[in-house]
Amino acid sequence: MSLIRLVTLAYKAILRNGFRTILTMLGIIIGIASVITMLAVGAGTQKSIRDSISSMGSNMLFILPGSDVRGPARAASRARFYDKDLYAIQANSTLLSYISPVINRAGNVKFQAESRATEIYGVEPNYLKIRALEIADGRNFTNSESSRSAKVCVIGKTVVDNLFGTLDPVGQTIRFNTTPFTIIGILKPKGQNAAGMDQDDIIIAPFNTVQKRIIAGRTIRQIVASVADESLTQEAISEVKDILRVHRKLREDAPDDFTIRSQQEMGDMMEASNNVLTALLTAIAAISLLVGGIGIMNIMFVSVTERTREIGLRMAVGAKDSDILRQFLIEAIMISVTGGVIGMIFGVTAAFVLSKVFGWLVVVMPTSIIMSFAVCVATGVFFGWYPAYKASKLDPIEALRYE
């Protein structure tokens, strides 16, 4: 029997039980839609992470007090950075182009009657070069202003929008908690980072000013630096490690009481975490495919039972076992593929709805569509073969007697 004839028979059989077929497809539809949506969100998150790294530069180093060694190294967990640690790196490093200490504090910023919660960062002027931040209006503070603890600051676009509206902020005075700052510059917008944090909701001020007037302490939260050449990142990490171990007088067998991370390394860690989460969500969504496949097998068994006399009659007039096998297998594949195509449409639609509603970056990859189609065919073959095989092995005489 020709393939076209078999497809026609399968199509008619499916239409005879349309509502039951739709219910059978639901598992496939939900499974495929969920998998495509999860993969699109995961790919979008990965792209967001890569874009965030590119915008900040992959040659950044984050030097933090405290070791990442677990266990008995309690002294490492109480480690602190002070100005002398910063000076040691500045004086001895040959592979770093810019270095800046970083301290920060959350609080309220006020301008006239407006007040908003935000965060202030105390840094050196070259921090903007390290973080690839640019001034949209006004200027950055100078080394002289930083050394004499001048009460000046640069603010992000979110702070501008929250406090000033259409008013020009440059030259205005704001208060962070109780400390007044004169705005001398506005940063170009950066948007959200890979972790979903608003990079424009920020105030940047001279390190000494924040340390003395807001933090009222001598410790440094972290040191950030940029490597002169990205290809020398690992050599720079080793150099800074050696400098700090000597400066902090650590014994040869003692663990580091500090941690050095590169921007690329932190990006890789975030991508790895995202990959695990995406894989977990995709695996959960794939359970729907398994349920859908079991539903197809179940409905095909029911169909074989209902059409036993039909099968016997077709065999009696000359239909071969292979014809019966192919007919029922094609029915199973058609149910699976039709459900898969509907699921693909729903999945792509859901991905773009999430993008519009929540502002998420989604990337629908052609490979996920191709993979989904292949999975649909495989599901139809895998779960439809045994019922079809059982149908093809019916005894024609017994089938004709079936009530």
Rosetta blueprint (number, residue, H / E / L):
1 M L
2 S L
3 L H
4 I H
5 R H
6 L H
7 V H
8 T H
9 L H
10 A H
11 Y H
12 K H
13 A H
14 I H
15 L H
16 R H
17 N L
18 G H
19 F H
20 R H
21 T H
22 I H
23 L H
24 T H
25 M H
26 L H
27 G H
28 I H
29 I H
30 I H
31 G H
32 I H
33 A H
34 S H
35 V H
36 I H
37 T H
38 M H
39 L H
40 A H
41 V H
42 G H
43 A H
44 G H
45 T H
46 Q H
47 K H
48 S H
49 I H
50 R H
51 D H
52 S H
53 I H
54 S H
55 S H
56 M H
57 G L
58 S L
59 N L
60 M E
61 L E
62 F E
63 I E
64 L E
65 P E
66 G L
67 S L
68 D L
69 V L
70 R L
71 G L
72 P L
73 A L
74 R H
75 A H
76 A H
77 S H
78 R L
79 A L
80 R L
81 F E
82 Y L
83 D H
84 K H
85 D H
86 L H
87 Y H
88 A H
89 I H
90 Q H
91 A H
92 N H
93 S L
94 T L
95 L L
96 L E
97 S E
98 Y E
99 I E
100 S E
101 P E
102 V E
103 I E
104 N E
105 R E
106 A E
107 G E
108 N E
109 V E
110 K E
111 F E
112 Q L
113 A L
114 E E
115 S E
116 R E
117 A E
118 T E
119 E E
120 I E
121 Y E
122 G E
123 V E
124 E L
125 P L
126 N L
127 Y H
128 L H
129 K H
130 I H
131 R L
132 A L
133 L L
134 E L
135 I E
136 A E
137 D E
138 G E
139 R L
140 N L
141 F L
142 T L
143 N H
144 S H
145 E H
146 S H
147 S H
148 R L
149 S L
150 A L
151 K L
152 V E
153 C E
154 V E
155 I E
156 G L
157 K H
158 T H
159 V H
160 V H
161 D H
162 N H
163 L H
164 F L
165 G L
166 T L
167 L L
168 D L
169 P L
170 V L
171 G L
172 Q L
173 T E
174 I E
175 R E
176 F E
177 N L
178 T L
179 T E
180 P E
181 F E
182 T E
183 I E
184 I E
185 G E
186 I E
187 L E
188 K L
189 P L
190 K L
191 G L
192 Q E
193 N L
194 A L
195 A L
196 G L
197 M L
198 D E
199 Q L
200 D L
201 D L
202 I L
203 I E
204 I E
205 A E
206 P E
207 F H
208 N H
209 T H
210 V H
211 Q H
212 K H
213 R H
214 I H
215 I H
216 A L
217 G L
218 R L
219 T L
220 I E
221 R L
222 Q E
223 I E
224 V E
225 A E
226 S E
227 V E
228 A L
229 D L
230 E H
231 S H
232 L H
233 T H
234 Q H
235 E H
236 A H
237 I H
238 S H
239 E H
240 V H
241 K H
242 D H
243 I H
244 L H
245 R H
246 V H
247 H H
248 R L
249 K L
250 L L
251 R L
252 E L
253 D L
254 A L
255 P L
256 D L
257 D L
258 F E
259 T E
260 I E
261 R E
262 S E
263 Q H
264 Q H
265 E H
266 M H
267 G H
268 D H
269 M H
270 M H
271 E H
272 A H
273 S H
274 N H
275 N H
276 V H
277 L H
278 T H
279 A H
280 L H
281 L H
282 T H
283 A H
284 I H
285 A H
286 A H
287 I H
288 S H
289 L H
290 L H
291 V H
292 G H
293 G H
294 I H
295 G H
296 I H
297 M H
298 N H
299 I H
300 M H
301 F H
302 V H
303 S H
304 V H
305 T H
306 E H
307 R L
308 T H
309 R H
310 E H
311 I H
312 G H
313 L H
314 R H
315 M H
316 A H
317 V L
318 G L
319 A L
320 K L
321 D H
322 S H
323 D H
324 I H
325 L H
326 R H
327 Q H
328 F H
329 L H
330 I H
331 E H
332 A H
333 I H
334 M H
335 I H
336 S H
337 V H
338 T H
339 G H
340 G H
341 V H
342 I H
343 G H
344 M H
345 I H
346 F H
347 G H
348 V H
349 T H
350 A H
351 A H
352 F H
353 V H
354 L H
355 S H
356 K H
357 V H
358 F H
359 G L
360 W L
361 L L
362 V L
363 V L
364 V L
365 M L
366 P H
367 T H
368 S H
369 I H
370 I H
371 M H
372 S H
373 F H
374 A H
375 V H
376 C H
377 V H
378 A H
379 T H
380 G H
381 V H
382 F H
383 F H
384 G H
385 W H
386 Y H
387 P H
388 A H
389 Y H
390 K H
391 A H
392 S H
393 K L
394 L L
395 D L
396 P H
397 I H
398 E H
399 A H
400 L H
401 R H
402 Y L
403 E L
